Amino acid sequence: MMGKWRSFGLLNGPDAAQRRAVFKAMGFDDIDLTRPLIGIANTWSELCPGHYHLRELAKAVKAGVWQAGGMPVEFNSVSQCATITIGLGGIRYDTPTRDIVAAGVEIASELHMLDGLVMLSTCDKNVPAHLLAAARVNIPTIIVTGGSMLPGQYKGEEFLLPDLDEMVWGSSKVAKHSAADVMEAENYACPGPGACPVLGTANTMQCLAEAIGLALPGSAIIPAVFPEKLWSAKASGRMIVELVKNQITPRQIMTRKALENTICVHQALGGSTNAVLHILALAEELGLGDEITLDTIERFSFSTPCITNVRPNGPYDIVELDRAGGIPGVMKVLAQNGLLHLDIMTVTGKTVRENLTKVKVKNREVIHSVDDPVYKEGGVTVLRGNLASSAITRVTGIRSDLRYFTGPARVFDSFEDALKAIWQDKIIKTGDVVVVRYEGPRGGPGMTEVLPVLASLVGMGLDAAVVTDGKFSGFARGPGICQVTPEAAVGGPLALVEDGDLIEIDITRKQLNLKVPDEELLRRRAKWQPPEPRVKHGVLNLYARLALPATKGAGLPPRLDR
C-alpha cells in the first residue's frame, strides 16, 4: 500500500520536514506519519441532540482507523437543527447550511490533502451536505450516521417531538392543552441523543445514505444509545482504510443506478419531501442533473409502493423499523420484486446483491410486502397544473378524505404573516387553502421551512390545506403541498394568486390548479412586480441572487454552466 495515497508525498521526504513538525506538535510520531491520512469530519455540537453524542462515535471511528493502519485526524463543521429556530426568522438559514457544511468538508479535505474521509452526521442538512461533499471531493469516503433517538413516553403513550409541535402550535391555541400541559410534555418528547424517531428528514436522509451505498448496511438508524452504533462506527473506521487501499471512491458508488436505488427506497419508505431536494442537488453535484430529474422522482412514485408503516405514514416509530430489518430489510423486499439495481458497488467493497444475501424481514407489520403495501404508490407524489410546473406532497401523510381538496385561497407573502393569521387573528377556517409564498430558494431566501403553518392547522383540528413554494419538515402530516415551482419570487403563478381564488388539489390525478380565467391571470401578470429581497447581505444574499430552483435542489450552482 506504500505510496498509493496522496498524503504520502505530503508527509515523506526531506522537503516535508515542516509539515511533519506541525503534526508532531499534536503528538503524532514518525510511524503515524507513514500511514494514510483519514479525515474524521464531525458535526458534533451542543446545539441539538442529533449531534450531541458524535464525540463518542468519533472515538470509535478513530479506534477502527488505527486498528486498520490509518492515521485519523478529526475536524468539525457547522451542525444544524431546524427545531431551534423553526417558526422564527432564523429558519431561513436552515437549507443553506447544507452548502456551507459541504464547502467546509471540501476545503478541509483539499487543503490538507486527506486520503480518505469518515463523515459523522445525523440531522437533515448535515447528512445531505456530507453526500454532496463526498461527490465533490471524491476521495474514499464512508458516512457514519448518528442514528435514531429513542421514543419518548408521556401519560402512558408514545410521545415524540412532532406531537409536541402540534400541541404547541395547534391545540394549545384552541385551549385543548394548557401551558402547564405543554411544559410537562416537553420533558418527555426528546429522551436522549439521536434523530427524532420518525421519518422526518433526518432519519430519511440517514436511511438514504445507506441506500445509496455510502454507509455500512444496517447502520443508518441504529438507536444512538445502543452499543451496536459504536460497533458500526468502529467497523467504518476499519473499512475506510480498506477503501483507501483499493481506491474505491464515492463517484464509483454514487452512480446513476445508485441514485435510482435511492429514489426507489425513498418512495418505499414514504420519506420526507425534503429528500427530493437533496437527491436532486446530489444529482447536480455528480453531473447527473440531466439524467436524474423530478421526472425520475415521478416515475418511481408510480412504480414503487410505500411499504413501511412508520410515522407519519403509520403507527410505528423508526426504532421499530430498525428492529424489523432496517434499510437492508426494505431493500430486500424491493430486490425480491425486481425494483433495485443489484450489481453495483457499495462501501463494503461488495455489490448490493451480495450485501442483501442473508437479510431477512423480521416484522411484516412494519415492513410490508409489495403485494400488501401501506400505499399502492410511492410515498411522495409530484403534482402539476396551471399553478405549478411541479410541486411535491407526501400523500401517505394525508387523510384519504382530504386527497381531493378545493377551497378559497388565503394568501400570505411570508410564513410569519400566515402564522399571525392562524394564531392571533384566527381567520383561517376549515376548507381554506393557505398560500404561503415568497419562501422559495430565492424568495426566502434559502427555501424556508413552513412546517408551523401546516402543523398549527392540524393541531387545531382544521381541515385546511397549505400550498407553498417553501418546504415542509419531514414531521409534516396533513394536506400540504410544497416546493411549488416556479417560485413566486421569480414570477411563478403562485405570485398571481389573490384572496378568494379557488384552488384545486387533486392527489389522485396529480393536479394543482388555480381556477381563475387565463385572461385574468394575464391582467395580473402585467401588474406584478418582483419583491425586494428580504436579505441584502451575508450568505443569504447569495441565495436571493443565485439559488437554483427546487427542481435542481434549491442550492447554489455547483458549476458555472448551471
Secondary structure, DSSP 8 states (H G I E B T S, - for coil): -TT-STHHHHHSSGGGHHHHHHHHTTT--TTGGGS-EEEEEE---SS-HHHHTHHHHHHHHHHHHHHHT-EEEEEE-----GGGTTTSGGGGGTTTHHHHHHHHHHHHHHHTT-SEEEEEE-STTHHHHHHHHHHHH-SSEEEEE--B---EEETTEEE-HHHHHHHHHTGGGGTSS-HHHHHHHTTTS--SSSB-SSSSHHHHHHHHHHHTTSS-TT-TTSBTTSHHHHHHHHHHHHHHHHHHHHT--HHHHS-HHHHHHHHHHHHHHT--THHHHHHHHHHHHTT-TTTS-HHHHHHHHHH--B-B-BTTSSSB-HHHHHHHTHHHHHHHHHHHTT-S--S-B-TTSSBHHHHTTT---S-TTTB--TTS-SBSS-SEEEEEETTEEEEEEEGGGS-GGGSEEEEEEEEESSHHHHHHHHHTS----TT-EEEE-S-STTTTTS--B-HHHHHHHHHTT---EEEESSB--TT--SSEEEEEES-GGGT-GGGG--TT-EEEEETTTTEEEE-S-HHHHHHHHHH------S--SHHHHHHHHH---GGGTSS--SSTT-
